[in-house]
């Protein structure tokens, strides 16, 4: 039996049933709650969760490549590309760090590679 199910031997008064229906109606109108409670979305959330680490890895690789090539050639366009890529890389790395800390603090599963 689910923790939210009412056993068959428990009877609610009409007033209690009405209060329960009003509470359930209010909860159904909360879009964030409805979105988080959908079980089909949990699989999409785990696959979506892999894009941020991949983006950080690719941005870091591109930043290092552009920085090294910019230093070796002293070409201004490469140095400007690095100047644009590096803050974006740091921002995404900070988002990844915050997500990891939030998961660890809430007792959730942290990906094994972190």
C-alpha positions in Angstrom: 0.0 0.0 0.0 1.3 3.4 -0.9 1.7 5.9 1.9 -0.8 8.3 0.3 -3.6 5.7 -0.1 -6.4 5.5 2.4 -7.1 2.0 3.8 -10.5 0.6 3.0 -11.5 0.4 6.6 -11.1 4.2 7.1 -14.1 6.3 6.3 -13.9 10.1 5.7 -16.8 12.4 6.6 -18.2 14.5 3.7 -16.5 17.5 5.2 -13.1 15.7 5.3 -13.6 14.5 1.7 -14.3 18.0 0.5 -11.2 19.3 2.3 -9.1 16.6 0.7 -10.5 17.3 -2.7 -9.8 21.0 -2.3 -6.2 20.3 -1.3 -5.7 17.9 -4.2 -7.1 20.5 -6.6 -4.7 23.1 -5.3 -1.8 20.7 -5.6 -2.8 19.9 -9.2 -2.6 23.6 -10.1 1.0 23.9 -9.0 2.8 23.4 -12.2 6.2 22.9 -10.7 4.9 20.1 -8.4 3.1 18.4 -11.2 6.2 18.6 -13.4 8.4 17.1 -10.7 6.0 14.3 -9.8 5.8 12.9 -13.4 7.7 9.6 -13.4 8.2 9.7 -17.2 10.2 12.9 -16.8 12.7 11.4 -14.4 14.4 9.5 -17.2 14.6 12.6 -19.4 16.1 14.5 -16.4 18.9 12.0 -16.0 19.7 12.2 -19.7 19.5 15.9 -19.7 21.8 16.0 -16.7 24.7 14.7 -18.9 24.8 17.8 -21.1 26.3 20.1 -18.6 29.3 18.0 -17.8 29.8 17.4 -21.5 29.5 21.1 -22.2 32.1 22.0 -19.5 34.5 19.4 -20.8 34.2 20.6 -24.4 34.4 24.3 -23.4 37.5 23.6 -21.3 39.1 21.8 -24.1 38.3 24.5 -26.6 39.5 27.2 -24.2 42.8 25.5 -23.7 43.3 24.9 -27.4 42.5 28.5 -28.3 44.7 29.8 -25.5 47.7 27.7 -26.5 47.3 28.5 -30.2 46.8 32.2 -29.4 49.9 32.3 -27.3 52.0 30.5 -29.9 50.9 32.5 -32.9 50.1 35.8 -31.1 47.1 36.1 -33.4 44.5 38.7 -32.0 41.5 36.7 -33.2 42.5 33.6 -31.2 43.2 35.7 -28.1 39.7 37.3 -28.5 38.2 33.9 -28.9 39.8 32.8 -25.7 38.6 36.0 -24.0 35.0 35.0 -25.0 35.3 31.3 -24.2 36.9 31.4 -20.8 34.2 33.3 -18.9 31.6 31.0 -20.5 33.6 27.9 -19.4 33.9 29.3 -15.8 30.2 30.0 -15.7 29.3 26.4 -16.8 31.9 24.9 -14.4 30.4 26.9 -11.6 26.9 25.7 -12.5 28.2 22.1 -12.5 29.8 22.6 -9.1 26.6 24.1 -7.6 24.5 21.2 -9.0 26.9 18.7 -7.5 27.0 20.4 -4.1 23.2 20.7 -4.1 22.8 17.0 -4.9 25.3 15.9 -2.3 23.6 18.2 0.4 20.2 16.8 -0.4 21.4 13.2 -0.2 20.8 12.6 -3.9 22.9 10.5 -6.2 26.1 12.1 -7.3 27.5 10.9 -10.6 30.5 8.6 -10.1 32.9 10.7 -12.1 32.7 13.7 -9.7 
